[in-house]
């Protein structure tokens, strides 16, 4: 099982040299040609991959994104049909694209990101996949004033800043700025999400053990009627992080992050939760 999870994490990492791609002026964000990301979840019975373009200026989908999508799809299956869903912190738009392909055409699918490059890329990927997505630029919920959603999928950064800077996960144009304990953005999402959820609406959000997870869960339980775990996945510390093991140990000793020794390797986890608005 640990080997399988290691392989999943390896596949989700940013490619070091994107392959050549067709020339498309509408998506040329920098001089570097974009690559592609293929999404397929065999656990949910997917037989074909959903393809989106990626780009070095936009956060590359990770195993957390795949886990979020698995959780969101399971939450949707277990609840009433939605009328509107939102991909918050959309990046490449993979979450919005997958949900738009799965849901009926009359379901409104929104997506937003602070990055102008991410918004352009999501719009492109929506056209590529032939799905209607209303993608807007802005910080967190700013683009959605007065609107309500039955499902919000939050993929906003949640890694302690000292870890984020040495992880290799964030390209230079993509800031983390999640604070020393990684909770800045997710706490703001939890504080404001109820204002953007329809009655009975659901918020799907990740909590990484590379942040102060107990602070996040305490806030979630204070804000929502019910908070339930949906998915959990453990990963071995990468080579980039292992080179800064002393830093990780200091953060763990102060309660900022949580690591577990599994076999001979230190590991961290992504846990995905669903919160229900009464």
N, C-alpha and C positions, 0 to 999 in steps of 0.2 A: 504493500500500500504506500509506504513512504517513497519507494522508487517511482511509482505512478505519479505521485504528487510532485516529485522533483522534476519529472519529465514535463508535466503540465506547466510548471513555473518556467521552465526553460523555454518552452514554445511561446509563452506569452511575452518574453522579453523583446525589447526593441531590436530589430535587425541592425547590424553594424553598417551594412552597405545596402541601401534600398535598391532593388532591381530597376532596370530601365522601364519607363512608363510612357504611355502615349502623350503627345504634346497637346495640352489643353490650357489655353490662356486663362480660362475662367477659374482654374484651380491652382495656377502657378503662384504659390505663396512666397517661395524663395527660389534661388537658382537650383536647389536640389530637387530632383524628381521624386514624387511620392511613391510609396510602396503600397501593398494591400494587406488587409487583415481578413482572415477567414474565420467566421463564427459557426460552429456546429456543436451542439450539446448531445452527445450520444446517450447520455443518461435520460434525456427527455424524448428520445426516439427520433432525433433529427437524422435525416438521410442525406440532405444536401446542405452545403455551406452557404451562408449569407456573406457576400463580399462587400467590403467598403475600402475606399482609398484611405491611406494614412499620409502623414507628412511630418517631417522633423520639427515643424513649428507648433505642432498640436500633440497633446499628451497621447501616447500610444496605448491602446487597450491592453489591460493586464488581466491576470487571473481573477482579480477582484471584480472587474467588469463582467467576466464570464459568470462568476458566482452570483453577482447582483442580478443578472438576467435570468439565471436559473430560479432564484428566489422570486423575482417578479412574476415569472411565468407560472410558478406554482401558486402564488397568491392570487393571481387572476383566475386560475382554474378553480380555486376554492371559494371564490366570492361571486357576487352578482356581476353581470356584464357592465363594464365601465362605459361612460359617455365621453370622458376626456382623461388623458394621461399625460404626464410631463416627465421628460428626461432632463434632470437638473444637473448642470455641469456636463454637457453632452459630449465635449471633445470631438471625436470623429463622427458622432451621431449613431454609433452602432446600436445602443439601447433603443433609441427612438425608431431606427430603421427596422430592427427585428420585431418590435412590438407592432409597428404599423403594418408589417407584412402578415402578422398573425391575427390581428384584430379586424373586425368588419370595417369596411371603408367609411362608414358613417361615424366611427369613433374619432374624435379630434385628438391628434397627437402633436404635442408641443415639445420643444427642446430649446435650451438656452445655455449660454456660456459667456463668461467675461471676455474671452478671447475672440477678436474679430476673425482671426484665421480659423478658429474652430467653427464659428458660425458659417463661414463660407464653405468649409469642408463638409459640414453636415448638410447644408443645402445641396451641395453637389452630390453627396452620397444618397440623398433622398431621390434626386432625379435619376441617378444611376439605377436605383432599385425600383423606380416607378411608383413611389409611395408619397402621399401628401403629408408633409411635416411643416408645421409653423415654427420656424427657428428664429429666435430673437437674441440680440446681444444685450448683456447686462449682468450685474452682480447679483447672484442668488435669485431672489424673487422679484427684483426690480422690474423686469419686463412684463410681469403678470398681474399688475395691480387690478383688483376687482374681479379676477377670474378664479374659478374653482375647478379642482380636478378630483376624480375618483381614485386615482393612483398617482403618486409621485415617487419616482426612482431617483435617489440622491447618489451621485457619483462624484461628490466634491471631495477635495483632498482632505485626508485625515491622518497624516504621518507627522510625528514629532519633527520639528524643523531641523534639529541636528542630524537626525537620521535621513531626512529627505535630501539634505545637501550632499551626503556621502554615498547615497544609494545608487546613483546613476540612473534613476527612474525619471528624473525631471530634466527635459531639455532646457537649454538656457532661456528660450523665450517663454517658458511656462513656469511661473512662480508657484511656490508652495504656500509660504507665508501662513502656515496653519498654527503658528505659535510654538513655543518651546515644548509643549506637551501634545501638540497635534490636534487640539480640540476646538480651535478658534472657529472654523467654518461650520463644523457639524453642530456645535452648540447653537450657533445662529440659525441654522436650518431648523433645528428642533424647536427653537423659541418662536419661529414665525410660520412653521408649516401649517398649523391648524387654521390660520387665516386663509390658506389657499387650498384647503381640502374641503370637498363637499361633505355633508353629514354622512357618517359611515365610511368616509374615505380612508385610504391606507397610505402610509409612508414606508417605503422600503429603503433601508440605509445600512451601510457597512460600518463596522467598528474593527479597526486593526489593533492588534496587541502591540503594535509599534507606536501607540499613542496611549494616553491615560484613559483606558476604556471604561473604568468604573465611573468616572466623571460624566462620560457620555451617557451611559445607561441610567445613571441617577437622574439626569436631566430629562431623558426620554420618559421615564416612568412618572416623573412629576408633571409632565406636559400632556400625556396621553392616557386614555382609559385603560389600555392594555398594550403591552409590548411583548412580543414573542420571538424566540429565535427561529430562523428558517433554515439557514445553511451555515456550515463551518468547515474551514479547510486550513490545514497546517502546511507550512513550507519551510524548508531548510534555509538558513541564513545564506545569502549569496556570497560569492567571492568578494564582491565590492564591499559588502557589509562586514564580512569576516575580517577584512583588513583593518577594520575599526572596532574590533571586539572589545577593546578596553572602554571605548565610548559607550557601547551598548551595555556593558556591565555596570558602568556608572549610572546610566539612565534607569536600568532595571533596579539597582539598589535604592534609587530615590523614588521608585514607583511610577516613573514616566512611561516605561514600556514593560512588557512582560514577555519573557522568553522561557522556553522549556527545553530541557535536554532530552532528546529522543535518539537513543542509540549513542552514536559518537558525535552527533551534530546538534547545535543549537537551532531551534525552530521558533517561528512566530506564526500567528494565525490571522485570518480574516473571518470575522463572524458577521452574518447578515441577519438583521432583525426586521420585523414588520410592526409598526405602531398604528393603532386604530383610533381614529377620531370618533368620539361618542356621537 
